[in-house]
Amino acid sequence: MIAAAYAVGHISGGHFNPAVSIGAAAAGRFSWSDVGPYSIAQVLGGAFATTILLAIRAGAPEGSIAGFDAVSNGFGEHSPAGFSLVAVLLAEIVLTAMFLYVILGVTDRRAPSGFAPLAIGLTLTLIHLISIPVSNTSVNPARSIATAIYGGPDPLIQLRVFILAPIVGALIAGFTYRFLFDRTVPAPTK
């Protein structure tokens, strides 16, 4: 993630995640008219990458590598640790919002330049460490769609949660960022 953001961030803004594009648009940092085309490209890119992984996995000895059903997002019996739908929704919404707050903060015009990909990548790593046991970590609808394609019927049935929850979290962060973090402090009066 960090290397990819440094490598192509100057081309696309480093948008690999529809939730990030939506959150950035909600914050006024990205054009709403670009959200659709970017989201389509992100989902297609994720599906293409997962197809490549499937082709590589096909060359492994039978049973040596878990299938996409094991890495797809899920809740209830499909959560790695059996977390409920409510717990998964809460985790995905809050963690996506926190991810967007970091992205919006480190890409703010007032932030030091050059460190955004590092901060974003490390934040995403922390999010994964927290939520892999909960839901296999989404915070990215394109990632969730990509693994569900080959994960079988159960990941596809639960997919709507992993599309909607990150979008809700991103919208919360996008619409509240200015109010919470982008207010100018008035000069003291005498």
HUZIBEL-V864437 format. One record per helix or strand of 3 or more residues. SS is the DSSP state (@ for helix, = for strand). FROM is the first residue (numbers start at 1). TO is the last residue. If there is no record, write none. Layout:
BEGIN
ss from to
SS FROM TO
SS FROM TO
END
This chain:
BEGIN
ss from to
@ 2 12
@ 18 26
@ 32 57
@ 68 71
@ 76 78
@ 85 106
@ 116 135
@ 141 151
@ 153 181
END
